[in-house]
């Protein structure tokens, strides 16, 4: 018998990391999301093996740092060399680039990830915090009714008709939500190369230390067969092997095909075992819009890319963070202009997505060359200088931030750019900035602007605190000491009295003079039609 579900704030389709993180952020704001997942349980084998600092900040804000760093996330530390290498067909180094890069704050830019452990912790946290997860339940349609959305699904409880104010599709590259909503996906393919993924577990870490290139992340640009080798926690190694014409998916996953390819590294059946094999065809593309009415998309449902920039999971977490505070605004103030915020979500994330998809596709074309003469030309190109890497810390435009003045880089304030977190001291307590701001807006004042909030109108400060969940901090030894100096350097370097940071840690805008600070806050309030 069909079951009528109660009204929900948000239905999230897909219980991967993106959907789980989005649900936890919404729950932290007091909302009641429900997750629908077609599988009975999480996928138990590794997928993504790297995670970047922006994602770490989000997970830390959710209060998961200690548990995640016990089993899911590790700093590669002394286990891996400082530089990753691109190697030619003759075993010569073409180029090297930092693999353990440090940010200005001194924290690592990236970490090793064991995705099954991450997903287990996220799912357990959702359940313990009261987020409902409907497993083994398949969504068949999503219908936007203008005032709400109807989701039809089949599961252990029979046919379900669920209603919610918004629906977010986090249901992967073959997204049912995307197809049901009629959101167009634009292909941006490279050479559609086919790859075999092999995760190997050694008998012991000591055994793995004897393997060739065991301490190195390396791309082997051999025109005979391109391969990638990277560390994978905990004490594992991953090889990604390009398949050649005529090699079938079934054939290449057999041990008799895999072991000979790994033998040159010293990895053999007598000192290791194959934990996982998988095959896939590289694809690229993005949705023309990440939302349509009350239906939104995030993660692989909105975009896919070849994995050379390690942006699959990381870009999905960026989507979830960028979308979450907009959803909270729309849920809290349904009569306001939340549609504009969702339009900005699309343009901001589509812009970033296009940069990394195009760059990853370009790398696929370079790395997958099988003609020896073309490979020589490629190698000469790489030797001339580092390959271009897109800046993924800046949003697409237009968006919800004050555009930098055009034509003069000296006037740039870095608006629309991710703001570097740092450790700050308030009294005798040292904390990261996100621990203080949580999911709200942050106004950082230079020391000379201390007290300027007292000269602002009561209405402005009230709306800043109540509507934007805002926090105001003065950066200076008497108030909030910036231990790493990055915040003070940013304010001084840009000649700012204040900078306003969004809940997803992107710069909204800055105020040159103390008298401009109230106008900066009022600009946000007017943007969302609180007048």
C-alpha positions, -999 to +999 in steps of 0.1 A: +000+000+000+014+034-009+028+054+021+023+091+024+055+107+038+053+139+059+065+172+044+103+176+044+125+207+042+149+191+016+151+157-001+186+148-011+189+120-036+221+101-032+240+092+000+275+096-012+299+121+005+283+151-013+248+143-002+258+133+033+278+165+039+250+186+025+225+169+049+248+175+079+252+212+071+214+216+068+209+196+100+234+219+118+211+248+108+181+231+124+165+217+092+153+182+086+166+168+053+159+133+042+183+113+020+171+087-005+197+061-016+191+034-041+218+011-027+215-009+005+249+000+019+279+021+011+304+010-015+332-007+005+362-002-018+384+029-023+376+054-050+390+089-043+424+088-026+430+126-021+412+154-004+420+191-004+421+217+023+387+234+014+370+200+020+389+195+052+376+229+065+341+219+058+345+185+076+362+202+106+333+227+109+310+197+112+330+186+142+345+155+125+382+163+126+393+139+153+373+109+141+383+114+104+420+117+111+419+084+130+409+063+100+398+082+069+423+111+064+461+111+068+488+136+061+512+117+039+541+134+059+573+115+056+558+086+036+559+104+002+584+126-015+578+163-017+575+163-055+553+144-080+570+135-113+561+133-150+583+107-166+589+101-203+591+068-222+628+065-215+624+069-177+636+105-177+620+132-156+601+157-178+587+178-149+581+178-112+557+197-091+550+200-054+530+171-040+530+181-004+524+218-009+519+240+021+494+269+022+504+304+035+488+293+068+513+265+070+487+237+067+489+211+039+470+218+007+460+182+003+458+149+023+454+112+016+419+098+018+403+064+024+369+071+010+350+041+025+360+053+060+349+088+052+315+076+040+310+054+070+318+082+094+295+106+075+266+082+074+270+073+111+271+110+119+239+116+099+221+089+117+233+099+151+222+135+145+187+125+133+190+127+095+167+101+079+182+079+053+159+058+031+182+030+017+174+005-010+150+031-024+150+042-060+137+075-072+116+073-104+106+109-109+109+144-096+081+169-102+084+206-094+050+219-083+062+255-080+055+257-043+071+223-035+085+192-052+070+157-054+094+128-055+082+093-065+102+064-053+101+026-048+116+009-018+112-016+010+081+003+022+065+001-013+057+031-035+065+065-018+052+099-027+074+123-008+071+161-008+096+187+001+103+224-004+135+216-024+152+186-039+189+182-045+203+156-069+235+142-056+229+109-075+259+107-097+267+109-134+236+091-145+214+113-123+177+105-123+170+139-107+188+157-136+170+137-163+136+140-146+140+178-142+150+182-178+184+199-171+206+196-201+241+181-198+268+194-221+295+169-231+331+181-232+350+149-241+387+144-248+398+111-264+374+089-243+404+068-231+397+037-211+415+030-179+420+002-154+422+011-117+442-013-095+444-009-057+471-031-041+477-039-005+512-051+005+520-078+030+534-050+052+545-013+049+581-025+050+575-046+019+559-017+000+589+005+009+611-018-013+589-013-044+601+009-073+590+045-068+573+036-036+577+071-022+567+090-053+535+100-070+543+096-107+528+098-141+545+075-166+541+091-200+551+061-220+536+061-255+534+023-253+511+025-223+505+055-200+503+047-163+498+066-130+510+055-096+500+072-064+499+064-026+466+053-012+458+050+025+461+031+046+495+018+033+482+009-001+493+017-037+471+027-066+479+021-103+458+037-130+466+020-164+455+031-198+440+004-219+449-002-255+426-010-284+413-045-284+417-050-246+384-059-231+371-048-197+367-084-187+402-094-198+421-066-181+407-073-146+421-108-145+451-114-123+471-128-153+468-094-170+474-072-139+504-088-122+528-086-152+522-049-154+530-044-118+560-067-117+585-040-129+577-021-097+585-052-075+548-057-067+540-094-070+515-120-059+540-132-032+543-098-015+509-082-021+473-088-030+449-070-053+423-052-033+402-038-061+401-036-099+377-013-118+375+000-154+360+032-168+359+054-198+370+090-192+343+115-198+339+153-193+310+177-192+288+199-171+251+209-168+242+242-185+225+251-152+229+236-117+193+244-108+158+245-123+131+260-100+132+241-067+154+213-081+192+216-077+222+195-086+256+189-069+286+167-075+287+142-104+250+149-111+261+183-123+296+177-138+321+150-145+358+152-155+388+130-161+405+125-128+439+141-135+432+171-112+416+150-085+385+172-085+357+146-085+350+144-048+365+177-040+344+197-065+313+180-052+320+191-016+325+226-029+291+224-045+275+212-013+291+240+007+283+267-018+247+255-020+240+248+017+238+284+030+216+294+000+192+266+008+191+276+045+183+312+034+155+299+011+141+277+038+141+305+064+129+333+042+106+317+015+091+350+006+125+365-004+146+364-035+161+329-030+158+323-068+186+348-074+208+330-049+203+297-068+210+315-101+243+326-086+250+291-074+248+280-110+270+307-125+296+305-098+299+267-099+296+263-137+324+288-141+347+268-118+335+235-133+343+246-168+379+255-158+387+222-143+369+200-168+386+217-197+420+215-180+415+178-171+404+170-207+435+188-220+457+166-197+439+135-209+448+144-245+484+150-236+488+120-214+471+094-237+493+099-268+503+065-283+522+078-313+560+079-306+566+111-327+537+129-312+549+118-277+583+134-284+566+167-293+545+164-261+576+158-240+593+189-254+563+210-246+563+198-210+601+204-206+596+240-216+576+247-185+549+235-161+516+225-175+489+251-168+467+244-138+435+263-133+429+284-103+400+266-085+399+289-056+380+315-075+343+314-084+327+318-118+309+350-126+285+367-122+280+356-086+271+368-052+302+389-046+313+424-055+332+422-088+368+435-087+374+467-107+381+458-143+413+466-160+436+474-130+450+444-111+463+468-085+427+474-075+418+437-071+406+427-037+403+390-045+366+390-043+350+357-053+381+340-041+385+314-013+397+331+019+427+314+036+418+301+070+442+307+098+447+301+135+436+330+157+438+337+194+409+351+213+419+356+249+439+325+258+420+302+233+435+294+199+410+284+172+406+284+135+384+311+120+357+286+109+354+274+145+343+308+155+321+317+125+306+282+120+283+286+090+277+324+092+291+355+075+322+370+090+332+407+090+370+410+097+380+445+108+415+460+107+427+472+141+422+509+131+385+501+123+378+487+158+345+499+171+331+510+138+301+487+143+290+510+171+285+538+145+263+516+123+226+518+124+208+494+147+189+480+118+221+471+098+238+454+128+206+435+137+201+422+102+238+413+100+236+392+131+201+378+127+197+374+089+233+367+080+242+350+112+271+373+112+302+375+134+323+407+137+360+403+147+387+429+150+421+416+140+448+428+164+466+417+196+440+434+218+411+415+202+416+387+178+452+379+172+460+365+137+488+340+147+498+332+111+496+368+099+476+359+067+445+379+076+465+410+087+486+407+055+454+405+034+439+436+050+471+456+049+481+444+014+447+455-001+445+487+020+413+475+036+395+485+068+373+454+066+366+423+045+333+404+044+335+366+041+306+344+030+296+313+049+314+291+023+346+311+030+347+331-002+354+368-002+322+389-007+339+423-008+360+448+011+358+483+025+386+507+020+376+532+046+359+528+080+329+548+066+324+522+039+319+492+062+282+497+068+276+501+031+294+468+025+270+450+049+240+468+035+250+457+000+245+421+010+212+428+027+199+447-004+211+418-026+187+395-008+160+421-008+159+429+029+152+466+026 
